[in-house]
């Protein structure tokens, strides 16, 4: 599970970097720039969710270790 979350986080980071190159900073809310911004936000959400999942698994392992 740890490898899976790391791979997804790296893919999301790569998408963020790629989409930053697609933004037209003169008109960021038009055409392809808007799609790139939406994809950047979605990728940031994936990174946050993977961090939450890793933290919850770590907590779950600690709770199981006490019993």
PQR file of N, CA, C, O and H, with PARSE charges and radii, in Angstrom:
ATOM      1  N   UNK A   1       0.820  -1.190   0.000 -0.4000 1.5000
ATOM      2  CA  UNK A   1       0.000   0.000   0.000 -0.0000 2.0000
ATOM      3  C   UNK A   1       0.867   1.258   0.000  0.5500 1.7000
ATOM      4  O   UNK A   1       0.517   2.257  -0.629 -0.5500 1.4000
ATOM      5  N   UNK A   2       1.990   1.209   0.701 -0.4000 1.5000
ATOM      6  CA  UNK A   2       2.866   2.374   0.773 -0.0000 2.0000
ATOM      7  C   UNK A   2       3.434   2.704  -0.604  0.5500 1.7000
ATOM      8  O   UNK A   2       3.506   3.872  -0.987 -0.5500 1.4000
ATOM      9  H   UNK A   2       2.274   0.398   1.212  0.4000 1.0000
ATOM     10  N   UNK A   3       3.835   1.679  -1.343 -0.4000 1.5000
ATOM     11  CA  UNK A   3       4.389   1.886  -2.681 -0.0000 2.0000
ATOM     12  C   UNK A   3       3.324   2.468  -3.602  0.5500 1.7000
ATOM     13  O   UNK A   3       3.616   3.357  -4.401 -0.5500 1.4000
ATOM     14  H   UNK A   3       3.776   0.730  -1.032  0.4000 1.0000
ATOM     15  N   UNK A   4       2.104   1.979  -3.497 -0.4000 1.5000
ATOM     16  CA  UNK A   4       0.993   2.463  -4.314 -0.0000 2.0000
ATOM     17  C   UNK A   4       0.743   3.946  -4.080  0.5500 1.7000
ATOM     18  O   UNK A   4       0.569   4.700  -5.037 -0.5500 1.4000
ATOM     19  H   UNK A   4       1.867   1.257  -2.847  0.4000 1.0000
ATOM     20  N   UNK A   5       0.723   4.374  -2.826 -0.4000 1.5000
ATOM     21  CA  UNK A   5       0.473   5.786  -2.531 -0.0000 2.0000
ATOM     22  C   UNK A   5       1.626   6.667  -3.003  0.5500 1.7000
ATOM     23  O   UNK A   5       1.407   7.792  -3.452 -0.5500 1.4000
ATOM     24  H   UNK A   5       0.865   3.761  -2.048  0.4000 1.0000
ATOM     25  N   UNK A   6       2.837   6.166  -2.902 -0.4000 1.5000
ATOM     26  CA  UNK A   6       3.990   6.930  -3.369 -0.0000 2.0000
ATOM     27  C   UNK A   6       3.957   7.076  -4.886  0.5500 1.7000
ATOM     28  O   UNK A   6       4.237   8.153  -5.413 -0.5500 1.4000
ATOM     29  H   UNK A   6       3.015   5.252  -2.537  0.4000 1.0000
ATOM     30  N   UNK A   7       3.616   6.000  -5.588 -0.4000 1.5000
ATOM     31  CA  UNK A   7       3.538   6.054  -7.052 -0.0000 2.0000
ATOM     32  C   UNK A   7       2.465   7.040  -7.493  0.5500 1.7000
ATOM     33  O   UNK A   7       2.700   7.842  -8.397 -0.5500 1.4000
ATOM     34  H   UNK A   7       3.388   5.126  -5.160  0.4000 1.0000
ATOM     35  N   UNK A   8       1.293   6.992  -6.869 -0.4000 1.5000
ATOM     36  CA  UNK A   8       0.228   7.930  -7.224 -0.0000 2.0000
ATOM     37  C   UNK A   8       0.630   9.370  -6.929  0.5500 1.7000
ATOM     38  O   UNK A   8       0.303  10.272  -7.700 -0.5500 1.4000
ATOM     39  H   UNK A   8       1.102   6.341  -6.135  0.4000 1.0000
ATOM     40  N   UNK A   9       1.328   9.594  -5.834 -0.4000 1.5000
ATOM     41  CA  UNK A   9       1.782  10.945  -5.508 -0.0000 2.0000
ATOM     42  C   UNK A   9       2.796  11.458  -6.525  0.5500 1.7000
ATOM     43  O   UNK A   9       2.770  12.635  -6.886 -0.5500 1.4000
ATOM     44  H   UNK A   9       1.594   8.861  -5.208  0.4000 1.0000
ATOM     45  N   UNK A  10       3.677  10.596  -6.982 -0.4000 1.5000
ATOM     46  CA  UNK A  10       4.672  10.995  -7.975 -0.0000 2.0000
ATOM     47  C   UNK A  10       3.996  11.297  -9.312  0.5500 1.7000
ATOM     48  O   UNK A  10       4.362  12.261  -9.984 -0.5500 1.4000
ATOM     49  H   UNK A  10       3.698   9.641  -6.688  0.4000 1.0000
ATOM     50  N   UNK A  11       3.019  10.486  -9.701 -0.4000 1.5000
ATOM     51  CA  UNK A  11       2.281  10.744 -10.939 -0.0000 2.0000
ATOM     52  C   UNK A  11       1.538  12.078 -10.841  0.5500 1.7000
ATOM     53  O   UNK A  11       1.531  12.859 -11.792 -0.5500 1.4000
ATOM     54  H   UNK A  11       2.722   9.703  -9.155  0.4000 1.0000
ATOM     55  N   UNK A  12       0.918  12.333  -9.696 -0.4000 1.5000
ATOM     56  CA  UNK A  12       0.206  13.603  -9.514 -0.0000 2.0000
ATOM     57  C   UNK A  12       1.174  14.782  -9.582  0.5500 1.7000
ATOM     58  O   UNK A  12       0.852  15.815 -10.169 -0.5500 1.4000
ATOM     59  H   UNK A  12       0.924  11.698  -8.924  0.4000 1.0000
ATOM     60  N   UNK A  13       2.343  14.635  -8.992 -0.4000 1.5000
ATOM     61  CA  UNK A  13       3.346  15.694  -9.044 -0.0000 2.0000
ATOM     62  C   UNK A  13       3.815  15.938 -10.476  0.5500 1.7000
ATOM     63  O   UNK A  13       4.021  17.084 -10.876 -0.5500 1.4000
ATOM     64  H   UNK A  13       2.604  13.796  -8.515  0.4000 1.0000
ATOM     65  N   UNK A  14       3.984  14.870 -11.245 -0.4000 1.5000
ATOM     66  CA  UNK A  14       4.368  15.010 -12.647 -0.0000 2.0000
ATOM     67  C   UNK A  14       3.282  15.733 -13.440  0.5500 1.7000
ATOM     68  O   UNK A  14       3.586  16.555 -14.304 -0.5500 1.4000
ATOM     69  H   UNK A  14       3.817  13.939 -10.921  0.4000 1.0000
ATOM     70  N   UNK A  15       2.017  15.429 -13.148 -0.4000 1.5000
ATOM     71  CA  UNK A  15       0.914  16.121 -13.814 -0.0000 2.0000
ATOM     72  C   UNK A  15       0.896  17.604 -13.469  0.5500 1.7000
ATOM     73  O   UNK A  15       0.607  18.440 -14.325 -0.5500 1.4000
ATOM     74  H   UNK A  15       1.770  14.761 -12.446  0.4000 1.0000
ATOM     75  N   UNK A  16       1.201  17.929 -12.229 -0.4000 1.5000
ATOM     76  CA  UNK A  16       1.250  19.333 -11.823 -0.0000 2.0000
ATOM     77  C   UNK A  16       2.337  20.064 -12.599  0.5500 1.7000
ATOM     78  O   UNK A  16       2.108  21.160 -13.111 -0.5500 1.4000
ATOM     79  H   UNK A  16       1.435  17.250 -11.533  0.4000 1.0000
ATOM     80  N   UNK A  17       3.507  19.467 -12.687 -0.4000 1.5000
ATOM     81  CA  UNK A  17       4.621  20.102 -13.398 -0.0000 2.0000
ATOM     82  C   UNK A  17       4.287  20.272 -14.878  0.5500 1.7000
ATOM     83  O   UNK A  17       4.533  21.329 -15.460 -0.5500 1.4000
ATOM     84  H   UNK A  17       3.693  18.576 -12.271  0.4000 1.0000
ATOM     85  N   UNK A  18       3.725  19.223 -15.483 -0.4000 1.5000
ATOM     86  CA  UNK A  18       3.371  19.313 -16.900 -0.0000 2.0000
ATOM     87  C   UNK A  18       2.325  20.399 -17.137  0.5500 1.7000
ATOM     88  O   UNK A  18       2.456  21.187 -18.073 -0.5500 1.4000
ATOM     89  H   UNK A  18       3.526  18.364 -15.010  0.4000 1.0000
ATOM     90  N   UNK A  19       1.301  20.447 -16.309 -0.4000 1.5000
ATOM     91  CA  UNK A  19       0.223  21.408 -16.521 -0.0000 2.0000
ATOM     92  C   UNK A  19       0.639  22.841 -16.211  0.5500 1.7000
ATOM     93  O   UNK A  19       0.037  23.783 -16.726 -0.5500 1.4000
ATOM     94  H   UNK A  19       1.195  19.807 -15.549  0.4000 1.0000
ATOM     95  N   UNK A  20       1.644  23.015 -15.389 -0.4000 1.5000
ATOM     96  CA  UNK A  20       2.167  24.375 -15.163 -0.0000 2.0000
ATOM     97  C   UNK A  20       2.767  24.943 -16.448  0.5500 1.7000
ATOM     98  O   UNK A  20       2.763  26.155 -16.662 -0.5500 1.4000
ATOM     99  H   UNK A  20       2.134  22.250 -14.971  0.4000 1.0000
ATOM    100  N   UNK A  21       3.281  24.060 -17.294 -0.4000 1.5000
ATOM    101  CA  UNK A  21       3.834  24.527 -18.563 -0.0000 2.0000
ATOM    102  C   UNK A  21       2.737  24.840 -19.574  0.5500 1.7000
ATOM    103  O   UNK A  21       2.998  25.513 -20.571 -0.5500 1.4000
ATOM    104  H   UNK A  21       3.284  23.076 -17.120  0.4000 1.0000
ATOM    105  N   UNK A  22       1.523  24.368 -19.338 -0.4000 1.5000
ATOM    106  CA  UNK A  22       0.422  24.562 -20.279 -0.0000 2.0000
ATOM    107  C   UNK A  22      -0.376  25.843 -20.013  0.5500 1.7000
ATOM    108  O   UNK A  22      -1.228  26.220 -20.817 -0.5500 1.4000
ATOM    109  H   UNK A  22       1.312  23.821 -18.528  0.4000 1.0000
ATOM    110  N   UNK A  23      -0.105  26.504 -18.900 -0.4000 1.5000
ATOM    111  CA  UNK A  23      -0.880  27.687 -18.526 -0.0000 2.0000
ATOM    112  C   UNK A  23      -0.382  28.903 -19.305  0.5500 1.7000
ATOM    113  O   UNK A  23       0.819  29.165 -19.375 -0.5500 1.4000
ATOM    114  H   UNK A  23       0.587  26.198 -18.247  0.4000 1.0000
ATOM    115  N   UNK A  24      -1.319  29.631 -19.883 -0.4000 1.5000
ATOM    116  CA  UNK A  24      -1.022  30.912 -20.523 -0.0000 2.0000
ATOM    117  C   UNK A  24      -1.238  31.978 -19.451  0.5500 1.7000
ATOM    118  O   UNK A  24      -2.378  32.276 -19.093 -0.5500 1.4000
ATOM    119  H   UNK A  24      -2.294  29.418 -19.826  0.4000 1.0000
ATOM    120  N   UNK A  25      -0.162  32.545 -18.944 -0.4000 1.5000
ATOM    121  CA  UNK A  25      -0.271  33.471 -17.825 -0.0000 2.0000
ATOM    122  C   UNK A  25      -0.874  34.817 -18.209  0.5500 1.7000
ATOM    123  O   UNK A  25      -1.230  35.605 -17.334 -0.5500 1.4000
ATOM    124  H   UNK A  25       0.764  32.303 -19.234  0.4000 1.0000
ATOM    125  N   UNK A  26      -0.991  35.086 -19.491 -0.4000 1.5000
ATOM    126  CA  UNK A  26      -1.675  36.303 -19.938 -0.0000 2.0000
ATOM    127  C   UNK A  26      -3.189  36.157 -19.846  0.5500 1.7000
ATOM    128  O   UNK A  26      -3.894  37.145 -19.641 -0.5500 1.4000
ATOM    129  H   UNK A  26      -0.702  34.445 -20.202  0.4000 1.0000
ATOM    130  N   UNK A  27      -3.695  34.933 -19.994 -0.4000 1.5000
ATOM    131  CA  UNK A  27      -5.134  34.659 -19.895 -0.0000 2.0000
ATOM    132  C   UNK A  27      -5.319  33.298 -19.214  0.5500 1.7000
ATOM    133  O   UNK A  27      -5.636  32.314 -19.882 -0.5500 1.4000
ATOM    134  H   UNK A  27      -3.121  34.130 -20.160  0.4000 1.0000
ATOM    135  N   UNK A  28      -5.124  33.235 -17.891 -0.4000 1.5000
ATOM    136  CA  UNK A  28      -5.132  31.930 -17.212 -0.0000 2.0000
ATOM    137  C   UNK A  28      -6.510  31.270 -17.094  0.5500 1.7000
ATOM    138  O   UNK A  28      -6.591  30.082 -16.783 -0.5500 1.4000
ATOM    139  H   UNK A  28      -4.866  34.034 -17.348  0.4000 1.0000
ATOM    140  N   UNK A  29      -7.576  32.006 -17.332 -0.4000 1.5000
ATOM    141  CA  UNK A  29      -8.905  31.428 -17.166 -0.0000 2.0000
ATOM    142  C   UNK A  29      -9.622  31.232 -18.490  0.5500 1.7000
ATOM    143  O   UNK A  29     -10.852  31.259 -18.541 -0.5500 1.4000
ATOM    144  H   UNK A  29      -7.510  32.971 -17.585  0.4000 1.0000
ATOM    145  N   UNK A  30      -8.863  31.034 -19.563 -0.4000 1.5000
ATOM    146  CA  UNK A  30      -9.456  30.834 -20.878 -0.0000 2.0000
ATOM    147  C   UNK A  30      -8.862  29.599 -21.545  0.5500 1.7000
ATOM    148  O   UNK A  30      -7.657  29.362 -21.464 -0.5500 1.4000
ATOM    149  H   UNK A  30      -7.864  31.011 -19.522  0.4000 1.0000
ATOM    150  N   UNK A  31      -9.702  28.821 -22.198 -0.4000 1.5000
ATOM    151  CA  UNK A  31      -9.270  27.698 -23.028 -0.0000 2.0000
ATOM    152  C   UNK A  31      -8.468  26.641 -22.294  0.5500 1.7000
ATOM    153  O   UNK A  31      -8.864  26.160 -21.233 -0.5500 1.4000
ATOM    154  H   UNK A  31     -10.681  29.014 -22.264  0.4000 1.0000
ATOM    155  N   UNK A  32      -7.321  26.287 -22.886 -0.4000 1.5000
ATOM    156  CA  UNK A  32      -6.472  25.231 -22.346 -0.0000 2.0000
ATOM    157  C   UNK A  32      -5.918  25.572 -20.971  0.5500 1.7000
ATOM    158  O   UNK A  32      -5.647  24.674 -20.174 -0.5500 1.4000
ATOM    159  H   UNK A  32      -7.000  26.678 -23.748  0.4000 1.0000
ATOM    160  N   UNK A  33      -5.749  26.844 -20.686 -0.4000 1.5000
ATOM    161  CA  UNK A  33      -5.229  27.247 -19.374 -0.0000 2.0000
ATOM    162  C   UNK A  33      -6.197  26.848 -18.263  0.5500 1.7000
ATOM    163  O   UNK A  33      -5.774  26.432 -17.185 -0.5500 1.4000
ATOM    164  H   UNK A  33      -5.970  27.573 -21.333  0.4000 1.0000
ATOM    165  N   UNK A  34      -7.485  26.974 -18.528 -0.4000 1.5000
ATOM    166  CA  UNK A  34      -8.481  26.603 -17.517 -0.0000 2.0000
ATOM    167  C   UNK A  34      -8.433  25.101 -17.244  0.5500 1.7000
ATOM    168  O   UNK A  34      -8.530  24.672 -16.094 -0.5500 1.4000
ATOM    169  H   UNK A  34      -7.829  27.312 -19.404  0.4000 1.0000
ATOM    170  N   UNK A  35      -8.285  24.316 -18.289 -0.4000 1.5000
ATOM    171  CA  UNK A  35      -8.174  22.860 -18.121 -0.0000 2.0000
ATOM    172  C   UNK A  35      -6.922  22.522 -17.321  0.5500 1.7000
ATOM    173  O   UNK A  35      -6.959  21.651 -16.452 -0.5500 1.4000
ATOM    174  H   UNK A  35      -8.207  24.664 -19.223  0.4000 1.0000
ATOM    175  N   UNK A  36      -5.825  23.196 -17.603 -0.4000 1.5000
ATOM    176  CA  UNK A  36      -4.586  22.961 -16.877 -0.0000 2.0000
ATOM    177  C   UNK A  36      -4.738  23.319 -15.398  0.5500 1.7000
ATOM    178  O   UNK A  36      -4.240  22.597 -14.534 -0.5500 1.4000
ATOM    179  H   UNK A  36      -5.795  23.904 -18.309  0.4000 1.0000
ATOM    180  N   UNK A  37      -5.417  24.419 -15.104 -0.4000 1.5000
ATOM    181  CA  UNK A  37      -5.639  24.808 -13.702 -0.0000 2.0000
ATOM    182  C   UNK A  37      -6.503  23.783 -12.969  0.5500 1.7000
ATOM    183  O   UNK A  37      -6.230  23.450 -11.816 -0.5500 1.4000
ATOM    184  H   UNK A  37      -5.822  25.005 -15.806  0.4000 1.0000
ATOM    185  N   UNK A  38      -7.538  23.287 -13.631 -0.4000 1.5000
ATOM    186  CA  UNK A  38      -8.405  22.271 -13.017 -0.0000 2.0000
ATOM    187  C   UNK A  38      -7.610  21.000 -12.741  0.5500 1.7000
ATOM    188  O   UNK A  38      -7.772  20.383 -11.688 -0.5500 1.4000
ATOM    189  H   UNK A  38      -7.761  23.558 -14.568  0.4000 1.0000
ATOM    190  N   UNK A  39      -6.759  20.607 -13.674 -0.4000 1.5000
ATOM    191  CA  UNK A  39      -5.950  19.410 -13.484 -0.0000 2.0000
ATOM    192  C   UNK A  39      -4.933  19.589 -12.361  0.5500 1.7000
ATOM    193  O   UNK A  39      -4.658  18.645 -11.619 -0.5500 1.4000
ATOM    194  H   UNK A  39      -6.627  21.108 -14.529  0.4000 1.0000
ATOM    195  N   UNK A  40      -4.379  20.780 -12.231 -0.4000 1.5000
ATOM    196  CA  UNK A  40      -3.442  21.058 -11.139 -0.0000 2.0000
ATOM    197  C   UNK A  40      -4.155  20.932  -9.792  0.5500 1.7000
ATOM    198  O   UNK A  40      -3.614  20.342  -8.857 -0.5500 1.4000
ATOM    199  H   UNK A  40      -4.602  21.546 -12.833  0.4000 1.0000
ATOM    200  N   UNK A  41      -5.356  21.479  -9.692 -0.4000 1.5000
ATOM    201  CA  UNK A  41      -6.124  21.395  -8.445 -0.0000 2.0000
ATOM    202  C   UNK A  41      -6.465  19.947  -8.130  0.5500 1.7000
ATOM    203  O   UNK A  41      -6.368  19.523  -6.979 -0.5500 1.4000
ATOM    204  H   UNK A  41      -5.795  21.958 -10.452  0.4000 1.0000
ATOM    205  N   UNK A  42      -6.865  19.184  -9.146 -0.4000 1.5000
ATOM    206  CA  UNK A  42      -7.192  17.768  -8.934 -0.0000 2.0000
ATOM    207  C   UNK A  42      -5.962  16.986  -8.483  0.5500 1.7000
ATOM    208  O   UNK A  42      -6.065  16.121  -7.613 -0.5500 1.4000
ATOM    209  H   UNK A  42      -6.944  19.529 -10.081  0.4000 1.0000
ATOM    210  N   UNK A  43      -4.821  17.277  -9.055 -0.4000 1.5000
ATOM    211  CA  UNK A  43      -3.592  16.592  -8.664 -0.0000 2.0000
ATOM    212  C   UNK A  43      -3.187  16.934  -7.236  0.5500 1.7000
ATOM    213  O   UNK A  43      -2.701  16.076  -6.500 -0.5500 1.4000
ATOM    214  H   UNK A  43      -4.738  17.980  -9.761  0.4000 1.0000
ATOM    215  N   UNK A  44      -3.389  18.187  -6.847 -0.4000 1.5000
ATOM    216  CA  UNK A  44      -3.114  18.565  -5.457 -0.0000 2.0000
ATOM    217  C   UNK A  44      -4.032  17.818  -4.494  0.5500 1.7000
ATOM    218  O   UNK A  44      -3.607  17.426  -3.407 -0.5500 1.4000
ATOM    219  H   UNK A  44      -3.784  18.885  -7.445  0.4000 1.0000
ATOM    220  N   UNK A  45      -5.288  17.620  -4.889 -0.4000 1.5000
ATOM    221  CA  UNK A  45      -6.226  16.852  -4.067 -0.0000 2.0000
ATOM    222  C   UNK A  45      -5.760  15.408  -3.909  0.5500 1.7000
ATOM    223  O   UNK A  45      -5.870  14.834  -2.826 -0.5500 1.4000
ATOM    224  H   UNK A  45      -5.633  17.939  -5.772  0.4000 1.0000
ATOM    225  N   UNK A  46      -5.242  14.820  -4.983 -0.4000 1.5000
ATOM    226  CA  UNK A  46      -4.738  13.448  -4.920 -0.0000 2.0000
ATOM    227  C   UNK A  46      -3.564  13.356  -3.958  0.5500 1.7000
ATOM    228  O   UNK A  46      -3.476  12.408  -3.177 -0.5500 1.4000
ATOM    229  H   UNK A  46      -5.153  15.286  -5.864  0.4000 1.0000
ATOM    230  N   UNK A  47      -2.668  14.326  -4.004 -0.4000 1.5000
ATOM    231  CA  UNK A  47      -1.514  14.307  -3.101 -0.0000 2.0000
ATOM    232  C   UNK A  47      -1.969  14.399  -1.648  0.5500 1.7000
ATOM    233  O   UNK A  47      -1.443  13.690  -0.790 -0.5500 1.4000
ATOM    234  H   UNK A  47      -2.740  15.096  -4.638  0.4000 1.0000
ATOM    235  N   UNK A  48      -2.934  15.260  -1.367 -0.4000 1.5000
ATOM    236  CA  UNK A  48      -3.447  15.401  -0.001 -0.0000 2.0000
ATOM    237  C   UNK A  48      -4.132  14.104   0.449  0.5500 1.7000
ATOM    238  O   UNK A  48      -3.933  13.654   1.577 -0.5500 1.4000
ATOM    239  H   UNK A  48      -3.361  15.836  -2.065  0.4000 1.0000
ATOM    240  N   UNK A  49      -4.932  13.509  -0.432 -0.4000 1.5000
ATOM    241  CA  UNK A  49      -5.622  12.266  -0.063 -0.0000 2.0000
ATOM    242  C   UNK A  49      -4.641  11.123   0.192  0.5500 1.7000
ATOM    243  O   UNK A  49      -4.858  10.311   1.091 -0.5500 1.4000
ATOM    244  H   UNK A  49      -5.094  13.874  -1.349  0.4000 1.0000
ATOM    245  N   UNK A  50      -3.567  11.055  -0.589 -0.4000 1.5000
ATOM    246  CA  UNK A  50      -2.565  10.004  -0.374 -0.0000 2.0000
ATOM    247  C   UNK A  50      -1.827  10.232   0.952  0.5500 1.7000
ATOM    248  O   UNK A  50      -1.488   9.271   1.642 -0.5500 1.4000
ATOM    249  H   UNK A  50      -3.391  11.715  -1.319  0.4000 1.0000
ATOM    250  N   UNK A  51      -1.583  11.467   1.304 -0.4000 1.5000
ATOM    251  CA  UNK A  51      -0.943  11.756   2.592 -0.0000 2.0000
ATOM    252  C   UNK A  51      -1.860  11.368   3.743  0.5500 1.7000
ATOM    253  O   UNK A  51      -1.402  10.828   4.750 -0.5500 1.4000
ATOM    254  H   UNK A  51      -1.859  12.249   0.744  0.4000 1.0000
ATOM    255  N   UNK A  52      -3.151  11.640   3.598 -0.4000 1.5000
ATOM    256  CA  UNK A  52      -4.125  11.245   4.629 -0.0000 2.0000
ATOM    257  C   UNK A  52      -4.189   9.727   4.741  0.5500 1.7000
ATOM    258  O   UNK A  52      -4.243   9.188   5.847 -0.5500 1.4000
ATOM    259  H   UNK A  52      -3.524  12.079   2.781  0.4000 1.0000
ATOM    260  N   UNK A  53      -4.184   9.031   3.601 -0.4000 1.5000
ATOM    261  CA  UNK A  53      -4.242   7.570   3.614 -0.0000 2.0000
ATOM    262  C   UNK A  53      -3.012   6.982   4.297  0.5500 1.7000
ATOM    263  O   UNK A  53      -3.131   6.067   5.111 -0.5500 1.4000
ATOM    264  H   UNK A  53      -4.141   9.469   2.703  0.4000 1.0000
ATOM    265  N   UNK A  54      -1.819   7.510   3.964 -0.4000 1.5000
ATOM    266  CA  UNK A  54      -0.596   7.015   4.606 -0.0000 2.0000
ATOM    267  C   UNK A  54      -0.628   7.248   6.112  0.5500 1.7000
ATOM    268  O   UNK A  54      -0.216   6.381   6.882 -0.5500 1.4000
ATOM    269  H   UNK A  54      -1.722   8.254   3.303  0.4000 1.0000
ATOM    270  N   UNK A  55      -1.113   8.408   6.534 -0.4000 1.5000
ATOM    271  CA  UNK A  55      -1.195   8.715   7.964 -0.0000 2.0000
ATOM    272  C   UNK A  55      -2.185   7.802   8.666  0.5500 1.7000
ATOM    273  O   UNK A  55      -1.911   7.325   9.767 -0.5500 1.4000
ATOM    274  H   UNK A  55      -1.448   9.112   5.908  0.4000 1.0000
ATOM    275  N   UNK A  56      -3.327   7.554   8.048 -0.4000 1.5000
ATOM    276  CA  UNK A  56      -4.331   6.686   8.675 -0.0000 2.0000
ATOM    277  C   UNK A  56      -3.834   5.249   8.777  0.5500 1.7000
ATOM    278  O   UNK A  56      -4.119   4.562   9.758 -0.5500 1.4000
ATOM    279  H   UNK A  56      -3.549   7.941   7.154  0.4000 1.0000
ATOM    280  N   UNK A  57      -3.098   4.794   7.778 -0.4000 1.5000
ATOM    281  CA  UNK A  57      -2.534   3.436   7.846 -0.0000 2.0000
ATOM    282  C   UNK A  57      -1.487   3.335   8.950  0.5500 1.7000
ATOM    283  O   UNK A  57      -1.404   2.323   9.646 -0.5500 1.4000
ATOM    284  H   UNK A  57      -2.866   5.352   6.981  0.4000 1.0000
ATOM    285  N   UNK A  58      -0.689   4.391   9.105 -0.4000 1.5000
ATOM    286  CA  UNK A  58       0.317   4.397  10.170 -0.0000 2.0000
ATOM    287  C   UNK A  58      -0.360   4.352  11.543  0.5500 1.7000
ATOM    288  O   UNK A  58       0.087   3.632  12.436 -0.5500 1.4000
ATOM    289  H   UNK A  58      -0.757   5.213   8.540  0.4000 1.0000
ATOM    290  N   UNK A  59      -1.433   5.120  11.705 -0.4000 1.5000
ATOM    291  CA  UNK A  59      -2.181   5.113  12.973 -0.0000 2.0000
ATOM    292  C   UNK A  59      -2.806   3.747  13.208  0.5500 1.7000
ATOM    293  O   UNK A  59      -2.777   3.233  14.325 -0.5500 1.4000
ATOM    294  H   UNK A  59      -1.795   5.705  10.979  0.4000 1.0000
ATOM    295  N   UNK A  60      -3.367   3.161  12.166 -0.4000 1.5000
ATOM    296  CA  UNK A  60      -3.979   1.827  12.275 -0.0000 2.0000
ATOM    297  C   UNK A  60      -2.956   0.792  12.710  0.5500 1.7000
ATOM    298  O   UNK A  60      -3.260  -0.059  13.546 -0.5500 1.4000
ATOM    299  H   UNK A  60      -3.391   3.579  11.257  0.4000 1.0000
ATOM    300  N   UNK A  61      -1.740   0.849  12.154 -0.4000 1.5000
ATOM    301  CA  UNK A  61      -0.702  -0.083  12.547 -0.0000 2.0000
ATOM    302  C   UNK A  61      -0.285   0.090  14.002  0.5500 1.7000
ATOM    303  O   UNK A  61       0.000  -0.894  14.685 -0.5500 1.4000
ATOM    304  H   UNK A  61      -1.494   1.540  11.475  0.4000 1.0000
ATOM    305  N   UNK A  62      -0.245   1.336  14.486 -0.4000 1.5000
ATOM    306  CA  UNK A  62       0.111   1.585  15.870 -0.0000 2.0000
ATOM    307  C   UNK A  62      -0.969   1.071  16.820  0.5500 1.7000
ATOM    308  O   UNK A  62      -0.659   0.530  17.882 -0.5500 1.4000
ATOM    309  H   UNK A  62      -0.476   2.135  13.931  0.4000 1.0000
ATOM    310  N   UNK A  63      -2.234   1.239  16.440 -0.4000 1.5000
ATOM    311  CA  UNK A  63      -3.342   0.761  17.289 -0.0000 2.0000
ATOM    312  C   UNK A  63      -3.339  -0.765  17.329  0.5500 1.7000
ATOM    313  O   UNK A  63      -3.555  -1.346  18.393 -0.5500 1.4000
ATOM    314  H   UNK A  63      -2.485   1.678  15.577  0.4000 1.0000
ATOM    315  N   UNK A  64      -3.102  -1.418  16.212 -0.4000 1.5000
ATOM    316  CA  UNK A  64      -3.042  -2.878  16.185 -0.0000 2.0000
ATOM    317  C   UNK A  64      -1.877  -3.404  16.999  0.5500 1.7000
ATOM    318  O   UNK A  64      -1.964  -4.486  17.580 -0.5500 1.4000
ATOM    319  H   UNK A  64      -2.926  -0.946  15.348  0.4000 1.0000
ATOM    320  N   UNK A  65      -0.780  -2.646  17.048 -0.4000 1.5000
ATOM    321  CA  UNK A  65       0.395  -3.064  17.798 -0.0000 2.0000
ATOM    322  C   UNK A  65       0.173  -3.034  19.300  0.5500 1.7000
ATOM    323  O   UNK A  65       0.846  -3.764  20.028 -0.5500 1.4000
ATOM    324  H   UNK A  65      -0.710  -1.767  16.577  0.4000 1.0000
ATOM    325  N   UNK A  66      -0.736  -2.227  19.780 -0.4000 1.5000
ATOM    326  CA  UNK A  66      -1.003  -2.107  21.223 -0.0000 2.0000
ATOM    327  C   UNK A  66      -1.858  -3.263  21.734  0.5500 1.7000
ATOM    328  O   UNK A  66      -1.780  -3.622  22.909 -0.5500 1.4000
ATOM    329  H   UNK A  66      -1.283  -1.634  19.189  0.4000 1.0000
ATOM    330  N   UNK A  67      -2.664  -3.841  20.867 -0.4000 1.5000
ATOM    331  CA  UNK A  67      -3.591  -4.900  21.315 -0.0000 2.0000
ATOM    332  C   UNK A  67      -2.927  -6.237  21.385  0.5500 1.7000
ATOM    333  O   UNK A  67      -3.566  -7.226  21.743 -0.5500 1.4000
ATOM    334  H   UNK A  67      -2.728  -3.550  19.912  0.4000 1.0000
TER
END
